[in-house]
Amino acid sequence: MSSGQLIVLTGPSGVGKGTLVRSLLARHNDLYLSTSATTRSPRRGEVDGKDYHFVTRPQFEEMINQGELLEWAEYADNYYGTPRLDLEEKINLGLKVLLEIEVVGARSIKETFADALRIFILPPSIEELENRLKGRGKDSPEAITRRLEKAKEELAASGEFNHTIVNDDFKQALQQLETLIFPI
Ligand code: 5GP
């Protein structure tokens, strides 16, 4: 059976992971994005089963207890996790599967999927990250403060990853990602 590849993209909230992932998916039909489960409420425009599987805390805890999650973490007072079954099926079919997840979960992938390509996206600076979080208008001021505090902790872990990419110039960051995911 051909074997695919797991690619883990991580970095602090607001660093631009989501935009990079959307561009990658638009340019590569053979790339598949895993849909996570979360207990956070849907934001305007988010669709259940597409952006996330939106579940309650008891439902999420049941998923943990049943061993249904490859990894999970608590982030900004909510649970986030990667459903195992769908991902393993895709990898076994030979597909490249992308995870866009926070740092704690991304770290734990090293134990479960030693061969995964683990990439950390860095902001040009903490000040720039703060500007981006404020500019995207998705989160309350309290949530932004929490996410920035968390980001400082997360940045300290960047050295544990196979590769780091600074998302300063978007096009350049995208190109660097493509070179790692689709080596010539
Ligand atoms: P957001 O609430 O902005 O959608 O996501 C918050 C953070 O959770 C982001 O850093 C995102 O990458 C991360 N995240 C999304 N899905 C998962 C997941 O399945 N597992 C983990 N560990 N983090 C996730």
Boltz pocket constraint, residues with backbone or C-beta under 6 A from the ligand:
constraints:
  - pocket:
      binder: B
      contacts: [[A, 9], [A, 11], [A, 12], [A, 13], [A, 17], [A, 36], [A, 37], [A, 40], [A, 71], [A, 72], [A, 73], [A, 75], [A, 80], [A, 81], [A, 82], [A, 100], [A, 101], [A, 102], [A, 103], [A, 104], [A, 105], [A, 106]]
      max_distance: 6.0
